[in-house]
Amino acid sequence: MTSDTHGSPSDAPKGEAHDQASRHDPVYDRLHETAEFTELRRRYRGFVIPATVAFLVWYLLFVVMSNWATEFMSTKVIGNINVALVFGLLQFLTTFILAWLYSRFSNAKLDPLARDLNDDYEKGRRA
């Protein structure tokens, strides 16, 4: 889909929507090119991509073992609780731990930089 002057950014493909939005906001364009913005994106990706890959590998291990290592997964741990149930519950625990780690990381490494960029953006919009 090509964009015209009458289309909204949401009608355009993702990259094009960003281009349309930024063409109309020189303050954002200026901040987007700064080292601070690049650093914010680098820090974010540095946490999110490895964490996502690690969690997906862990989840797929659970699925694969549930399908092809059924004897191991059905091994009783305590009473009627088997390895599969423990792995399944650990998936929930892993989710909460990742959320907590991301919250700490974001508060310490992302939010201060994002606040500074937002302050610069607001100052630029007022000027």
C-alpha positions as protocol buffer text, in pm:
chain_id: "A"
residue {
  index: 1
  type: MET
  ca { x: 0 y: 0 z: 0 }
}
residue {
  index: 2
  type: THR
  ca { x: 136 y: 339 z: -89 }
}
residue {
  index: 3
  type: SER
  ca { x: 66 y: 636 z: 125 }
}
residue {
  index: 4
  type: ASP
  ca { x: -65 y: 966 z: 8 }
}
residue {
  index: 5
  type: THR
  ca { x: -120 y: 1292 z: 187 }
}
residue {
  index: 6
  type: HIS
  ca { x: -470 y: 1184 z: 291 }
}
residue {
  index: 7
  type: GLY
  ca { x: -383 y: 845 z: 443 }
}
residue {
  index: 8
  type: SER
  ca { x: -321 y: 805 z: 812 }
}
residue {
  index: 9
  type: PRO
  ca { x: 2 y: 651 z: 944 }
}
residue {
  index: 10
  type: SER
  ca { x: -197 y: 349 z: 1063 }
}
residue {
  index: 11
  type: ASP
  ca { x: -295 y: 278 z: 700 }
}
residue {
  index: 12
  type: ALA
  ca { x: 69 y: 249 z: 597 }
}
residue {
  index: 13
  type: PRO
  ca { x: 311 y: -40 z: 647 }
}
residue {
  index: 14
  type: LYS
  ca { x: 513 y: -28 z: 971 }
}
residue {
  index: 15
  type: GLY
  ca { x: 826 y: 142 z: 839 }
}
residue {
  index: 16
  type: GLU
  ca { x: 622 y: 382 z: 634 }
}
residue {
  index: 17
  type: ALA
  ca { x: 407 y: 474 z: 936 }
}
residue {
  index: 18
  type: HIS
  ca { x: 723 y: 567 z: 1127 }
}
residue {
  index: 19
  type: ASP
  ca { x: 845 y: 770 z: 829 }
}
residue {
  index: 20
  type: GLN
  ca { x: 513 y: 955 z: 802 }
}
residue {
  index: 21
  type: ALA
  ca { x: 500 y: 1030 z: 1174 }
}
residue {
  index: 22
  type: SER
  ca { x: 860 y: 1149 z: 1188 }
}
residue {
  index: 23
  type: ARG
  ca { x: 828 y: 1369 z: 878 }
}
residue {
  index: 24
  type: HIS
  ca { x: 581 y: 1579 z: 1068 }
}
residue {
  index: 25
  type: ASP
  ca { x: 781 y: 1603 z: 1390 }
}
residue {
  index: 26
  type: PRO
  ca { x: 1126 y: 1759 z: 1354 }
}
residue {
  index: 27
  type: VAL
  ca { x: 1184 y: 1737 z: 1730 }
}
residue {
  index: 28
  type: TYR
  ca { x: 1144 y: 1358 z: 1718 }
}
residue {
  index: 29
  type: ASP
  ca { x: 1366 y: 1340 z: 1409 }
}
residue {
  index: 30
  type: ARG
  ca { x: 1641 y: 1529 z: 1592 }
}
residue {
  index: 31
  type: LEU
  ca { x: 1615 y: 1309 z: 1903 }
}
residue {
  index: 32
  type: HIS
  ca { x: 1599 y: 991 z: 1696 }
}
residue {
  index: 33
  type: GLU
  ca { x: 1944 y: 1068 z: 1558 }
}
residue {
  index: 34
  type: THR
  ca { x: 2108 y: 1129 z: 1897 }
}
residue {
  index: 35
  type: ALA
  ca { x: 2355 y: 895 z: 2064 }
}
residue {
  index: 36
  type: GLU
  ca { x: 2123 y: 880 z: 2368 }
}
residue {
  index: 37
  type: PHE
  ca { x: 1834 y: 742 z: 2162 }
}
residue {
  index: 38
  type: THR
  ca { x: 2063 y: 488 z: 1999 }
}
residue {
  index: 39
  type: GLU
  ca { x: 2192 y: 388 z: 2343 }
}
residue {
  index: 40
  type: LEU
  ca { x: 1837 y: 347 z: 2474 }
}
residue {
  index: 41
  type: ARG
  ca { x: 1751 y: 116 z: 2187 }
}
residue {
  index: 42
  type: ARG
  ca { x: 2078 y: -79 z: 2232 }
}
residue {
  index: 43
  type: ARG
  ca { x: 2015 y: -130 z: 2604 }
}
residue {
  index: 44
  type: TYR
  ca { x: 1655 y: -237 z: 2544 }
}
residue {
  index: 45
  type: ARG
  ca { x: 1747 y: -486 z: 2275 }
}
residue {
  index: 46
  type: GLY
  ca { x: 2042 y: -608 z: 2482 }
}
residue {
  index: 47
  type: PHE
  ca { x: 1802 y: -729 z: 2749 }
}
residue {
  index: 48
  type: VAL
  ca { x: 1488 y: -819 z: 2556 }
}
residue {
  index: 49
  type: ILE
  ca { x: 1636 y: -1026 z: 2273 }
}
residue {
  index: 50
  type: PRO
  ca { x: 1850 y: -1260 z: 2490 }
}
residue {
  index: 51
  type: ALA
  ca { x: 1572 y: -1292 z: 2750 }
}
residue {
  index: 52
  type: THR
  ca { x: 1317 y: -1377 z: 2482 }
}
residue {
  index: 53
  type: VAL
  ca { x: 1545 y: -1632 z: 2317 }
}
residue {
  index: 54
  type: ALA
  ca { x: 1628 y: -1793 z: 2653 }
}
residue {
  index: 55
  type: PHE
  ca { x: 1263 y: -1816 z: 2753 }
}
residue {
  index: 56
  type: LEU
  ca { x: 1156 y: -1959 z: 2416 }
}
residue {
  index: 57
  type: VAL
  ca { x: 1432 y: -2222 z: 2432 }
}
residue {
  index: 58
  type: TRP
  ca { x: 1324 y: -2313 z: 2786 }
}
residue {
  index: 59
  type: TYR
  ca { x: 958 y: -2332 z: 2679 }
}
residue {
  index: 60
  type: LEU
  ca { x: 1036 y: -2538 z: 2368 }
}
residue {
  index: 61
  type: LEU
  ca { x: 1246 y: -2774 z: 2581 }
}
residue {
  index: 62
  type: PHE
  ca { x: 936 y: -2834 z: 2792 }
}
residue {
  index: 63
  type: VAL
  ca { x: 723 y: -2900 z: 2481 }
}
residue {
  index: 64
  type: VAL
  ca { x: 983 y: -3125 z: 2316 }
}
residue {
  index: 65
  type: MET
  ca { x: 1040 y: -3325 z: 2631 }
}
residue {
  index: 66
  type: SER
  ca { x: 665 y: -3358 z: 2686 }
}
residue {
  index: 67
  type: ASN
  ca { x: 633 y: -3506 z: 2338 }
}
residue {
  index: 68
  type: TRP
  ca { x: 947 y: -3716 z: 2303 }
}
residue {
  index: 69
  type: ALA
  ca { x: 1071 y: -3786 z: 2656 }
}
residue {
  index: 70
  type: THR
  ca { x: 744 y: -3900 z: 2804 }
}
residue {
  index: 71
  type: GLU
  ca { x: 901 y: -4157 z: 3034 }
}
residue {
  index: 72
  type: PHE
  ca { x: 1126 y: -3896 z: 3192 }
}
residue {
  index: 73
  type: MET
  ca { x: 847 y: -3639 z: 3214 }
}
residue {
  index: 74
  type: SER
  ca { x: 615 y: -3890 z: 3381 }
}
residue {
  index: 75
  type: THR
  ca { x: 873 y: -3972 z: 3649 }
}
residue {
  index: 76
  type: LYS
  ca { x: 718 y: -3917 z: 3992 }
}
residue {
  index: 77
  type: VAL
  ca { x: 895 y: -3662 z: 4209 }
}
residue {
  index: 78
  type: ILE
  ca { x: 674 y: -3655 z: 4519 }
}
residue {
  index: 79
  type: GLY
  ca { x: 347 y: -3844 z: 4543 }
}
residue {
  index: 80
  type: ASN
  ca { x: 150 y: -3779 z: 4222 }
}
residue {
  index: 81
  type: ILE
  ca { x: 365 y: -3482 z: 4124 }
}
residue {
  index: 82
  type: ASN
  ca { x: 575 y: -3569 z: 3821 }
}
residue {
  index: 83
  type: VAL
  ca { x: 858 y: -3396 z: 3633 }
}
residue {
  index: 84
  type: ALA
  ca { x: 617 y: -3259 z: 3369 }
}
residue {
  index: 85
  type: LEU
  ca { x: 411 y: -3081 z: 3634 }
}
residue {
  index: 86
  type: VAL
  ca { x: 725 y: -2936 z: 3793 }
}
residue {
  index: 87
  type: PHE
  ca { x: 845 y: -2814 z: 3450 }
}
residue {
  index: 88
  type: GLY
  ca { x: 502 y: -2664 z: 3380 }
}
residue {
  index: 89
  type: LEU
  ca { x: 497 y: -2478 z: 3710 }
}
residue {
  index: 90
  type: LEU
  ca { x: 853 y: -2358 z: 3651 }
}
residue {
  index: 91
  type: GLN
  ca { x: 727 y: -2195 z: 3329 }
}
residue {
  index: 92
  type: PHE
  ca { x: 509 y: -1967 z: 3542 }
}
residue {
  index: 93
  type: LEU
  ca { x: 793 y: -1899 z: 3783 }
}
residue {
  index: 94
  type: THR
  ca { x: 1024 y: -1815 z: 3491 }
}
residue {
  index: 95
  type: THR
  ca { x: 768 y: -1568 z: 3355 }
}
residue {
  index: 96
  type: PHE
  ca { x: 744 y: -1385 z: 3686 }
}
residue {
  index: 97
  type: ILE
  ca { x: 1121 y: -1383 z: 3732 }
}
residue {
  index: 98
  type: LEU
  ca { x: 1174 y: -1240 z: 3384 }
}
residue {
  index: 99
  type: ALA
  ca { x: 912 y: -971 z: 3447 }
}
residue {
  index: 100
  type: TRP
  ca { x: 1080 y: -881 z: 3776 }
}
residue {
  index: 101
  type: LEU
  ca { x: 1427 y: -873 z: 3616 }
}
residue {
  index: 102
  type: TYR
  ca { x: 1302 y: -658 z: 3330 }
}
residue {
  index: 103
  type: SER
  ca { x: 1137 y: -419 z: 3575 }
}
residue {
  index: 104
  type: ARG
  ca { x: 1464 y: -380 z: 3769 }
}
residue {
  index: 105
  type: PHE
  ca { x: 1663 y: -342 z: 3447 }
}
residue {
  index: 106
  type: SER
  ca { x: 1421 y: -89 z: 3306 }
}
residue {
  index: 107
  type: ASN
  ca { x: 1414 y: 118 z: 3625 }
}
residue {
  index: 108
  type: ALA
  ca { x: 1793 y: 124 z: 3646 }
}
residue {
  index: 109
  type: LYS
  ca { x: 1905 y: 142 z: 3282 }
}
residue {
  index: 110
  type: LEU
  ca { x: 1617 y: 246 z: 3054 }
}
residue {
  index: 111
  type: ASP
  ca { x: 1390 y: 481 z: 3245 }
}
residue {
  index: 112
  type: PRO
  ca { x: 1650 y: 746 z: 3336 }
}
residue {
  index: 113
  type: LEU
  ca { x: 1761 y: 773 z: 2975 }
}
residue {
  index: 114
  type: ALA
  ca { x: 1403 y: 767 z: 2847 }
}
residue {
  index: 115
  type: ARG
  ca { x: 1307 y: 1043 z: 3093 }
}
residue {
  index: 116
  type: ASP
  ca { x: 1594 y: 1260 z: 2971 }
}
residue {
  index: 117
  type: LEU
  ca { x: 1492 y: 1204 z: 2609 }
}
residue {
  index: 118
  type: ASN
  ca { x: 1130 y: 1280 z: 2693 }
}
residue {
  index: 119
  type: ASP
  ca { x: 1231 y: 1600 z: 2871 }
}
residue {
  index: 120
  type: ASP
  ca { x: 1432 y: 1703 z: 2564 }
}
residue {
  index: 121
  type: TYR
  ca { x: 1135 y: 1619 z: 2344 }
}
residue {
  index: 122
  type: GLU
  ca { x: 896 y: 1826 z: 2556 }
}
residue {
  index: 123
  type: LYS
  ca { x: 1136 y: 2121 z: 2559 }
}
residue {
  index: 124
  type: GLY
  ca { x: 1168 y: 2100 z: 2182 }
}
residue {
  index: 125
  type: ARG
  ca { x: 790 y: 2086 z: 2137 }
}
residue {
  index: 126
  type: ARG
  ca { x: 747 y: 2398 z: 2350 }
}
residue {
  index: 127
  type: ALA
  ca { x: 1014 y: 2592 z: 2162 }
}
